Amino acid sequence: MGDDAVQMPQTDAAPPQMPEYTPPSIDEVVTRDVVETIVKTADADLELLDFSAKPGSDAGDNYMSIMYAVEVQTRSRKTGEPCTLSIMLKTLPQHPQRQMMINEMNAFGKEARMYDRSEERRVGKECRSR
């Protein structure tokens, strides 16, 4: 090499590692309060009776979100008629670095605006059509 060449320092140091992280359980994310908020927002007439949640996709399918499939048993406060809702709940990953990156890109905001313009996002419409 010539005298003008930039010399890179040699290092045996390992590359930086992400801190150890344990994701929350489904029960910690999909709580009764979360489901109650979804149901009340969808239709104030619906009363939440029960719900169950499971993964909505395989681990690693989504880098920018965690999906949950939630089955919700409700009842009309007016008529007493039961209705089951099937909801796909999309949440931010709980890992702080991923949240920061996603927030900087405003990815959820852009997607929420698209769904706001779509009738397909209306949770509970199958119960209101009766």
Beta strands, then each sheet from edge to edge (+ up, - down):
strand 1: 46-55
strand 2: 66-76
strand 3: 82-91
sheet 1: 1+ 2- 3+
end
